[in-house]
Amino acid sequence: MKKAKNLLLILGIFLTLDVLKFQASAADRLPDLAMMKLRDLNIENTPDGRRLLRFTTIIINIGVGKFELWGQRANTSEPLMSVSQRIFDDAGGYRDRPTNAVMYYAGDGHTHWHVKNLENYALIRLDNGAKVGTGAKRGFCFFDNYIYNLTYAGAPQSPFYKGCGKSPGALGPLRTGLSVGWGDSYGWRLPDQFIDITGLTSGQYRLRAIADYNRWFTESIETNNSTTVDIRLQGNSITILGYGQGY
């Protein structure tokens, strides 16, 4: 009997060690969000007298894992969905991590759910560093719509994430994401894809775009999330002075 108990104890120890070894070997495959260089800069003069600095942004995933978010709410009286990030590992598993991000429906003429403040835009004076404008866009429905580099390990050769939830009455869970090697483009013509520069004097400025400005999401690298371009504004003319960080 004593030998049997000892044998069971030894077997239990080995099983525990095997489980711990398996858990230790399952490493997170994290995304890495970055911004491509800003493009298509132009000034729109609206019929109501405003001057809008418009531009195209592209957020990309250059990490080793998917960037995947899930939204959910308890009932339709709640206008916002709470958001969790699904983090995959190299053993084929995943874990869901709660975040401070939220999703909301529509708001920019598009009938789908958006992640609020996934990107942040700002215009800054070069002479004194003062922020003189921020982006009008607040909601982002991101998915695989721009090919960045499909030679990355784990990059699907066709879009995996193809859109966002479209039902205003949805409770969730709703999924949105960005695959490895893919990007999500916001063209300069889209609603709210601008910074209002009405009344702004001519001069030199820095236009900046940042992915995950609030650091809500887990990534492999946090220092490559921004891109900048220095410009000279003169009336309706934009002169590119130089690019900072960006892909």
HELIX and SHEET records of a PDB file:
HELIX    1   1 LYS A    2  SER A   25  1                                  24    
SHEET    1   A 4 ASP A  28  ARG A  29  0                                        
SHEET    2   A 4 MET A  81  ASP A  89 -1                                        
SHEET    3   A 4 PHE A  67  GLN A  72 -1                                        
SHEET    4   A 4 LEU A 174  LEU A 178 -1                                        
SHEET    1   B 5 ASP A  28  ARG A  29  0                                        
SHEET    2   B 5 MET A  81  ASP A  89 -1                                        
SHEET    3   B 5 TYR A  94  TYR A 105 -1                                        
SHEET    4   B 5 TRP A 113  LYS A 116 -1                                        
SHEET    5   B 5 GLY A 139  PHE A 140 -1                                        
SHEET    1   C 3 LEU A  33  MET A  35  0                                        
SHEET    2   C 3 ARG A  51  ASN A  61 -1                                        
SHEET    3   C 3 ARG A  39  ASN A  45 -1                                        
SHEET    1   D 4 LEU A  33  MET A  35  0                                        
SHEET    2   D 4 ARG A  51  ASN A  61 -1                                        
SHEET    3   D 4 TRP A 182  TYR A 186 -1                                        
SHEET    4   D 4 TYR A 146  ILE A 147 -1                                        
SHEET    1   E 3 LEU A  33  MET A  35  0                                        
SHEET    2   E 3 ARG A  51  ASN A  61 -1                                        
SHEET    3   E 3 PHE A 194  ASP A 196 -1                                        
SHEET    1   F 5 LYS A 131  THR A 134  0                                        
SHEET    2   F 5 GLU A 119  ARG A 125 -1                                        
SHEET    3   F 5 GLY A 203  ALA A 211 -1                                        
SHEET    4   F 5 SER A 226  GLN A 234 -1                                        
SHEET    5   F 5 SER A 237  TYR A 243 -1                                        
END                                                                             
